[in-house]
Amino acid sequence: MEFDLVGFVMGALESEEHAQIEQALEDDEELQQQLDLIRKALRPLESYRYCEPPAGLADATQSYVFEQIDLHKVAPASFRSFSPLASAERTAGKRTSWRLKDFLVLSVVLLCMAMLVSPAIYNSRFVAGKLACQDNLQHLYRGMHNYSLTNNGMYPTTPVSNVSISGIQAPILREQTDIEETRFFCPTAPETFEWRQQGIPAVQTVVDATPETLDKLAHMGGTYGYNIGHQDRGKIRPVRHQGRPYFALMADRPTGDSVSRRSMNHDGIGQNVLFEDGHVEFLRETKERTLGDLYFVSDRGRVEPGMHINDAVIMESGKHLFADQ
């Protein structure tokens, strides 16, 4: 049985065909070796994954491949079955057949085309997802800003000052602004469709939740994380709007508990971060360059509200908050 290993490596196959190849790879060492060869051949292109190819590169490459085929005099055997001449030869009773070299040449042509086109397609999708996510964050910022105008300059925060759970900003914004629910979900987030279907719960649902049911509300912030505020004398103080261009207000939802926490949105390559002055940046690191502030952990390296007013910490929803006493 023939398998499309190039499509398998590129992630361009239907789920059923992808699963068939995965199953075949478990027992077929020769197939595994072929897959390794293809991956090694594609490896030099990895550094260009997120670069737009030069204009006309695909046409130039195809022309070069066809010139090489002509140079080695392989083209007639490869093209006969696709040309009017081939039809005439069959009519005359002449037999045509594909040689091993013909298959190899065709494979090289297809591989070259796949290597050229696939990174460009992936890059286009990557950029589109990043921009759509940034647009979501801009909408959420407008909701946060409008909320602060009617709440003494404060952004939404947890209604319980001492012990609570992160992520309630989303339910508050959903109820008190006109933001569409889809804006709370990054289009590149890896969460399942069922997870997304749970939507943003009502604020009262979160307030009335017990410690047991709170664990089931981890989706309440969507696929974004929020700055919950900072700790002050045993209480969690909300963020006051000051328009700081370096202070992280929201970002793609982080994961994990280590200092190197990052988001799995955008294939884990980086994360969109919304700052307090309203601009959004796509950062491949989670550290602010000038102040050295880690956006997803506090100054002491923990997943908790900030240690002081300028310690910005983005937390995913569902994290229990314990302010220092």
C-alpha positions in Angstrom: 0.0 0.0 0.0 1.3 3.4 -1.0 1.4 6.2 1.6 1.6 9.9 1.2 4.5 10.5 3.6 5.1 14.0 2.4 1.5 15.0 3.2 1.9 13.2 6.5 5.0 15.2 7.5 3.3 18.4 6.3 0.1 17.7 8.3 -1.9 18.0 5.1 -3.8 14.7 5.3 -7.3 13.9 6.4 -7.5 12.5 9.9 -8.4 9.0 8.7 -5.4 8.7 6.3 -3.1 10.3 9.0 -4.2 7.6 11.5 -3.6 4.8 8.9 0.0 6.0 8.3 0.6 6.2 12.1 -0.6 2.6 12.5 1.5 1.4 9.6 4.6 3.1 11.0 4.5 1.1 14.2 5.5 -2.1 12.5 7.1 -1.1 9.2 10.8 -0.3 9.7 11.3 0.5 6.0 8.4 3.0 6.2 10.0 4.6 9.2 13.3 5.0 7.4 11.5 6.6 4.4 9.8 9.0 6.8 13.1 9.9 8.5 14.7 10.7 5.1 11.8 13.0 4.2 12.0 14.8 7.5 15.8 15.2 7.1 15.2 16.6 3.6 12.7 19.2 4.9 14.8 20.2 7.9 16.8 22.9 6.1 13.5 24.7 5.3 12.6 25.0 9.0 14.3 28.3 9.5 12.2 29.7 6.7 8.9 28.5 8.0 7.7 32.0 9.0 9.2 33.9 6.1 7.2 34.9 3.1 8.8 33.4 -0.1 10.1 35.8 -2.7 7.7 36.6 -5.5 7.8 34.1 -8.3 9.9 31.6 -6.4 7.5 28.7 -7.1 7.5 29.3 -10.9 11.3 29.7 -10.9 11.8 26.5 -9.0 9.5 24.5 -11.2 11.3 25.9 -14.3 14.6 24.8 -12.8 13.3 21.3 -12.0 12.0 20.8 -15.5 15.3 22.1 -17.0 17.1 19.5 -15.0 14.7 16.8 -16.2 15.4 17.8 -19.8 19.1 17.9 -19.2 19.1 14.3 -18.0 16.8 13.2 -20.7 14.2 11.8 -18.3 11.3 14.0 -19.4 10.0 12.0 -22.4 9.4 9.0 -20.3 7.7 11.1 -17.6 5.6 13.1 -19.8 4.5 10.6 -22.5 1.5 9.5 -20.5 0.3 13.1 -20.2 0.9 14.3 -23.7 -1.0 14.0 -27.0 2.0 12.0 -28.3 1.4 9.3 -25.7 -2.2 8.9 -27.0 -0.9 8.6 -30.5 1.7 6.0 -29.5 -1.0 3.9 -27.7 -3.1 4.1 -30.9 -0.2 2.8 -32.9 0.2 -0.1 -30.6 3.3 1.0 -28.9 3.6 0.3 -25.2 4.8 3.0 -22.7 5.8 2.3 -19.1 7.1 4.2 -16.1 10.6 3.5 -15.0 11.8 3.7 -11.4 13.8 6.8 -12.4 10.6 8.5 -13.6 8.9 7.9 -10.3 11.9 9.3 -8.5 11.9 12.4 -10.6 8.1 12.9 -10.1 8.6 12.5 -6.4 11.3 15.2 -6.4 9.1 17.6 -8.3 6.2 17.0 -5.9 8.4 17.3 -2.9 9.9 20.6 -4.2 6.4 22.0 -4.8 5.2 20.9 -1.4 8.2 22.4 0.3 7.6 25.7 -1.5 3.9 25.9 -1.0 3.3 24.4 2.4 5.5 26.9 4.4 3.8 29.8 2.6 0.3 28.4 3.4 1.3 27.7 7.0 2.8 31.2 7.4 -0.3 32.8 6.0 -2.5 30.9 8.4 -0.2 31.7 11.3 -0.3 35.4 10.5 -4.0 35.4 10.0 -4.5 33.7 13.4 -2.2 36.1 15.1 -4.0 39.2 13.7 -7.4 37.8 14.5 -6.3 37.2 18.1 -4.9 40.7 18.3 -8.3 42.0 17.1 -10.0 40.1 19.9 -7.7 41.6 22.5 -8.4 45.1 21.1 -12.1 44.5 21.5 -11.6 43.2 25.1 -9.5 46.2 25.9 -12.3 48.6 24.8 -14.6 46.7 27.2 -12.0 46.9 30.0 -11.5 50.6 29.3 -15.2 51.4 29.3 -15.6 49.4 32.5 -12.9 51.5 34.2 -14.6 54.8 33.2 -17.6 53.9 35.4 -15.7 52.2 38.2 -13.4 54.8 39.5 -10.6 53.9 37.1 -10.5 50.3 38.2 -10.5 47.3 35.9 -12.6 44.2 36.7 -11.3 42.0 39.4 -12.4 39.1 41.7 -15.4 40.1 43.9 -13.8 38.4 47.0 -10.8 40.2 48.3 -9.0 37.5 50.3 -9.5 34.0 48.7 -11.0 33.7 45.2 -10.4 32.3 41.7 -8.9 34.0 38.6 -10.7 34.6 35.4 -13.9 36.3 36.5 -13.0 39.3 34.4 -14.4 37.6 31.4 -17.9 37.0 32.9 -17.9 40.6 34.2 -17.1 42.0 30.8 -19.5 39.6 29.1 -22.4 40.9 31.2 -21.5 44.6 31.6 -20.3 45.3 28.0 -21.5 44.5 24.5 -18.5 42.2 23.7 -19.4 39.2 21.7 -18.6 35.8 23.3 -16.4 34.7 20.4 -14.0 37.5 21.3 -12.9 35.6 24.4 -11.5 32.7 22.3 -8.3 32.9 20.3 -8.8 31.2 16.9 -5.5 29.3 17.3 -6.1 28.0 20.8 -5.7 24.2 21.1 -8.8 23.7 23.4 -11.4 21.3 22.2 -14.7 22.3 20.6 -16.5 20.9 23.6 -14.4 23.0 25.9 -15.3 26.1 24.0 -18.9 25.2 23.9 -19.2 25.7 27.7 -18.9 29.4 26.9 -18.5 32.3 29.4 -20.6 31.7 32.5 -22.7 34.3 34.4 -21.0 36.2 37.2 -23.5 34.9 39.7 -22.7 31.3 38.7 -19.0 32.0 39.6 -19.9 33.8 42.8 -22.2 31.0 44.0 -19.8 28.2 43.1 -18.5 25.9 45.8 -14.8 24.9 45.9 -15.8 21.7 44.1 -17.7 23.3 41.3 -15.1 26.1 40.9 -12.8 23.5 39.4 -15.3 23.0 36.6 -15.2 26.7 35.7 -11.6 26.8 34.3 -13.1 27.8 30.9 -14.7 31.0 32.3 -11.9 33.2 31.0 -12.0 31.9 27.5 -8.6 31.2 26.0 -7.0 34.4 27.4 -5.4 35.2 30.7 -6.0 38.3 32.8 -4.1 40.5 35.2 -5.9 39.8 38.5 -4.2 42.7 40.4 -1.6 42.7 43.2 -1.4 41.7 46.8 -1.5 44.4 49.5 -1.8 43.7 53.2 -3.6 40.4 52.8 -5.9 41.6 50.1 -6.0 41.5 46.3 -6.1 45.0 44.9 -7.5 45.5 41.4 -5.5 47.1 38.6 -6.1 50.9 38.3 -6.0 52.2 34.8 -2.9 54.3 34.3 -2.2 53.8 30.6 1.2 52.2 31.2 2.8 51.0 27.9 4.9 48.3 29.7 2.2 46.9 32.0 0.6 43.6 30.8 -3.2 43.6 31.1 -4.2 40.5 29.1 -2.5 37.9 27.0 -2.9 34.5 25.3 -3.8 32.0 28.0 -0.6 30.7 29.8 0.0 27.2 31.0 2.1 25.4 33.6 3.5 26.5 36.9 7.2 27.2 36.1 9.0 30.5 35.5 9.1 29.7 31.8 5.3 29.6 31.5 4.0 30.4 28.1 0.9 30.1 26.0 0.0 27.1 23.8 -2.0 29.4 21.5 -0.2 30.1 18.1 1.5 26.7 18.3 3.4 27.7 21.4 5.7 29.9 19.3 4.7 33.1 21.1 1.8 35.0 22.6 -0.1 38.2 22.0 0.1 40.5 25.0 -2.2 43.5 25.5 -0.7 46.4 27.4 -2.4 48.9 29.6 -2.1 51.7 27.0 -4.1 49.6 24.6 -1.4 48.3 22.2 -0.9 44.6 21.5 2.5 42.9 20.8 3.3 39.4 19.7 6.2 38.3 21.9 8.2 35.1 21.6 9.4 35.6 25.2 7.4 36.2 28.3 9.7 38.8 29.7 9.5 42.6 29.2 12.8 43.8 27.6 13.3 47.0 29.5 12.0 46.3 33.0 12.7 42.6 33.1 9.2 41.8 34.3 8.0 38.2 33.7 4.4 38.5 32.6 3.1 35.1 33.7 4.6 34.9 37.2 5.2 37.3 40.0 8.5 38.9 40.9 9.2 35.9 43.1 8.5 33.4 40.4 5.1 32.2 41.4 1.7 31.9 39.7 -0.1 34.5 41.9 -1.3 38.1 41.9 1.6 40.6 41.6 3.7 41.4 44.6 3.3 45.2 44.1 1.4 47.7 41.9 3.9 47.4 39.0 4.3 43.6 39.1 2.1 42.5 36.2 1.0 38.9 36.3 -1.2 37.3 33.7 -3.2 34.3 35.0 -5.4 31.8 33.3 -8.9 31.3 34.7 -9.4 28.6 37.3 -6.4 29.4 39.5 -7.2 29.7 43.2 -5.9 33.0 44.7 -4.4 33.4 48.1 -3.2 36.8 49.1 -0.4 36.9 51.7 -1.6 37.6 55.2 
